[in-house]
Amino acid sequence: MTKQTELVLRELLRNPTRAQYGLAIGQAVELQSGTIQPILARLERAGILESFWEDPDEHVASTPPRPRRRYYRFTTDGAEQARVALALALARTSRSRPVKPGTVAPTPVTD
């Protein structure tokens, strides 16, 4: 799992029941659209996320006018799959890089 994918999953796990649109996720984790969109598409293909388009009435009512938003949220098991994937990534990272004396090892997300 890439660091960018980890950032996206951690951001989504901050509020796992809330749908978020791609641009907001990208801004929260400081990734450009060209990076965030492929990550979201891969997570959707993997069954971790599902997406839906913004209601046309909400879009029309936006001021100033903007493109319709595509929202992403976890599938029924998606949040749990994300937690497991992050824990596995952390375990791999911890095994490959010993913790330096005097530092604290990172802990997995448990939201």
Secondary structure as UniProt FT lines:
FT   HELIX           3..13
FT   TURN            16..17
FT   STRAND          20..21
FT   HELIX           22..29
FT   HELIX           33..45
FT   TURN            46..47
FT   STRAND          49..53
FT   HELIX           56..60
FT   STRAND          70..74
FT   TURN            76..77
FT   HELIX           78..96
FT   TURN            101..102
//
